[in-house]
Amino acid sequence: MTTMTDPPKASFRLSMLVYDTRYRSLTFQALAAVALALSFLYLGSNLINNLRAAGLNISYSFLGAPAGYDINQTLIEYDSQSSNARAAVVGLINTLIVAFLACITATVFGVIAGVLRLSNNWLVSKLMALYVEIFRNIPVLIWIIIIFTIMTAVMPAPRAFRGDEPEASMLFDAIAFTNRGVYIPAPVWGPGSMMVVATFIASIIGIFAYRRYATNLLYATGRLLPTTWPTIALLIVPSVLMFFIMGQPIGLDTPALKGFNFQGGIKVGGPLIALWFALSIYTGAFIAENVRAGIQAVSKGQTEAAAALGLRPRRVMNLVVLPQALRVIIPPLISQYLNITKNSSLAIAVGYADITATLGGITLNQTGRAIECVLLLMLFYLTISLCISAFMNVYNNAIKLKER
């Protein structure tokens, strides 16, 4: 009888890194990576030596020196004697605020305009097409300046709210629209307020959980659960009950006209509003086209099948079309969010103190540390952009088609 045995395995040799197709590509990639790393190391060393020869040593000690300038829109404590590092943090927070707000409102504008552009109503469809073509073909900087100019020219001055018969009045006796910005009530946190906030956050989590359960139940069994009223109830009822149980711990500090300006409350400055609204309507036009393309990418047979089952047009759009269209919409939507973050650097045109205006503007001019400031700016924008991309890619992977 002949015994069958496996052939002996060949031992690894260094020559296999070049001649063996299993390792050759890895070898060349490793060599390319080493060469690239050495090139960057050489360029960095050459830059440092040239700067040292010119007496321009890289140092970030200037971040601890007093900034010496004021910032009109701050969420944290800051004055002119605060450090340059704190001024940069204030600018970074302002950048994140306008980017976050603009991403949300641009998405809302874009989804509404994209859906309505496919409406069977000729007038609505053409109006949305006009919106898209006008706003996306004019530079966003021009829209920022136009909106800011309109605000300062049309809105009343604070003195218009003074007197027995004022020229302007506050909305609900709590909100004042002026040419300097919008003044809104500020929350006053008392003992037990954190319990109310925690309840509100838990309610939002509960809403997402309920809607996810309702969607899964619909796809699994065809049973349609109501979502509108449960969502409203989950959002309001628990928080209101906790608010009264804890003895109404959250109050409101209403702005009031004192002297030549309003005091108290929260001031949303005109530059922030102009930048926020301009970025929203400008980017919303691009998102509208992404949404339209995503919806049209869904087979028409999907809509016809859903209609044949008796679903209403709104249900067809929410439950059948949009979930499939998201797989086409999300990738370009990530790019629009990144564009919003980078376009926020145009805030300097209207005097909004973002990270570019503080660190890349005033601090750079005062200290003369151009290289250090530019490197920090690059790091900040790169970090923000990578975080947005990572978050949206996680969401994109969650909604993509699952192959069996």
Secondary structure in CASP SS format (residue, H / E / C, confidence):
PFRMAT SS
TARGET T0000
AUTHOR 0000-0000-0000
METHOD secondary structure of the structure
MODEL  1
M C 1.00
T C 1.00
T C 1.00
M C 1.00
T C 1.00
D C 1.00
P C 1.00
P C 1.00
K C 1.00
A C 1.00
S C 1.00
F C 1.00
R C 1.00
L C 1.00
S C 1.00
M H 1.00
L H 1.00
V H 1.00
Y H 1.00
D C 1.00
T H 1.00
R H 1.00
Y H 1.00
R H 1.00
S H 1.00
L H 1.00
T H 1.00
F H 1.00
Q H 1.00
A H 1.00
L H 1.00
A H 1.00
A H 1.00
V H 1.00
A H 1.00
L H 1.00
A H 1.00
L H 1.00
S H 1.00
F H 1.00
L H 1.00
Y H 1.00
L H 1.00
G H 1.00
S H 1.00
N H 1.00
L H 1.00
I H 1.00
N H 1.00
N H 1.00
L H 1.00
R H 1.00
A H 1.00
A C 1.00
G C 1.00
L C 1.00
N C 1.00
I C 1.00
S C 1.00
Y C 1.00
S H 1.00
F H 1.00
L H 1.00
G H 1.00
A C 1.00
P E 1.00
A C 1.00
G C 1.00
Y C 1.00
D C 1.00
I C 1.00
N C 1.00
Q C 1.00
T C 1.00
L C 1.00
I C 1.00
E C 1.00
Y C 1.00
D C 1.00
S C 1.00
Q C 1.00
S C 1.00
S E 1.00
N H 1.00
A H 1.00
R H 1.00
A H 1.00
A H 1.00
V H 1.00
V H 1.00
G H 1.00
L H 1.00
I H 1.00
N H 1.00
T H 1.00
L H 1.00
I H 1.00
V H 1.00
A H 1.00
F H 1.00
L H 1.00
A H 1.00
C H 1.00
I H 1.00
T H 1.00
A H 1.00
T H 1.00
V H 1.00
F H 1.00
G H 1.00
V H 1.00
I H 1.00
A H 1.00
G H 1.00
V H 1.00
L H 1.00
R C 1.00
L C 1.00
S C 1.00
N C 1.00
N C 1.00
W H 1.00
L H 1.00
V H 1.00
S H 1.00
K H 1.00
L H 1.00
M H 1.00
A H 1.00
L H 1.00
Y H 1.00
V H 1.00
E H 1.00
I H 1.00
F H 1.00
R H 1.00
N C 1.00
I C 1.00
P C 1.00
V H 1.00
L H 1.00
I H 1.00
W H 1.00
I H 1.00
I H 1.00
I H 1.00
I H 1.00
F H 1.00
T H 1.00
I H 1.00
M H 1.00
T H 1.00
A H 1.00
V H 1.00
M C 1.00
P C 1.00
A C 1.00
P H 1.00
R H 1.00
A H 1.00
F H 1.00
R C 1.00
G C 1.00
D C 1.00
E C 1.00
P C 1.00
E C 1.00
A C 1.00
S C 1.00
M C 1.00
L E 1.00
F C 1.00
D C 1.00
A C 1.00
I E 1.00
A E 1.00
F E 1.00
T E 1.00
N C 1.00
R C 1.00
G E 1.00
V E 1.00
Y E 1.00
I E 1.00
P C 1.00
A E 1.00
P E 1.00
V E 1.00
W E 1.00
G C 1.00
P C 1.00
G C 1.00
S H 1.00
M H 1.00
M H 1.00
V H 1.00
V H 1.00
A H 1.00
T H 1.00
F H 1.00
I H 1.00
A H 1.00
S H 1.00
I H 1.00
I H 1.00
G H 1.00
I H 1.00
F H 1.00
A H 1.00
Y H 1.00
R H 1.00
R H 1.00
Y H 1.00
A H 1.00
T H 1.00
N H 1.00
L H 1.00
L H 1.00
Y H 1.00
A H 1.00
T H 1.00
G C 1.00
R C 1.00
L C 1.00
L C 1.00
P C 1.00
T C 1.00
T H 1.00
W H 1.00
P H 1.00
T H 1.00
I H 1.00
A H 1.00
L H 1.00
L H 1.00
I H 1.00
V H 1.00
P H 1.00
S H 1.00
V H 1.00
L H 1.00
M H 1.00
F H 1.00
F H 1.00
I H 1.00
M C 1.00
G C 1.00
Q C 1.00
P C 1.00
I E 1.00
G E 1.00
L E 1.00
D E 1.00
T C 1.00
P C 1.00
A E 1.00
L E 1.00
K E 1.00
G C 1.00
F C 1.00
N E 1.00
F E 1.00
Q E 1.00
G C 1.00
G C 1.00
I E 1.00
K E 1.00
V E 1.00
G E 1.00
G H 1.00
P H 1.00
L H 1.00
I H 1.00
A H 1.00
L H 1.00
W H 1.00
F H 1.00
A H 1.00
L H 1.00
S H 1.00
I H 1.00
Y H 1.00
T H 1.00
G H 1.00
A H 1.00
F H 1.00
I H 1.00
A H 1.00
E H 1.00
N H 1.00
V H 1.00
R H 1.00
A H 1.00
G H 1.00
I H 1.00
Q H 1.00
A H 1.00
V C 1.00
S C 1.00
K H 1.00
G H 1.00
Q H 1.00
T H 1.00
E H 1.00
A H 1.00
A H 1.00
A H 1.00
A H 1.00
L C 1.00
G C 1.00
L C 1.00
R C 1.00
P H 1.00
R H 1.00
R H 1.00
V H 1.00
M H 1.00
N H 1.00
L H 1.00
V H 1.00
V H 1.00
L H 1.00
P H 1.00
Q H 1.00
A H 1.00
L H 1.00
R H 1.00
V H 1.00
I H 1.00
I H 1.00
P H 1.00
P H 1.00
L H 1.00
I H 1.00
S H 1.00
Q H 1.00
Y H 1.00
L H 1.00
N H 1.00
I H 1.00
T H 1.00
K H 1.00
N H 1.00
S H 1.00
S H 1.00
L H 1.00
A H 1.00
I H 1.00
A H 1.00
V H 1.00
G C 1.00
Y C 1.00
A C 1.00
D C 1.00
I H 1.00
T H 1.00
A H 1.00
T H 1.00
L H 1.00
G H 1.00
G H 1.00
I H 1.00
T H 1.00
L H 1.00
N H 1.00
Q H 1.00
T H 1.00
G C 1.00
R C 1.00
A H 1.00
I H 1.00
E H 1.00
C H 1.00
V H 1.00
L H 1.00
L H 1.00
L H 1.00
M H 1.00
L H 1.00
F H 1.00
Y H 1.00
L H 1.00
T H 1.00
I H 1.00
S H 1.00
L H 1.00
C H 1.00
I H 1.00
S H 1.00
A H 1.00
F H 1.00
M H 1.00
N H 1.00
V H 1.00
Y H 1.00
N H 1.00
N H 1.00
A H 1.00
I H 1.00
K C 1.00
L C 1.00
K C 1.00
E C 1.00
R C 1.00
END
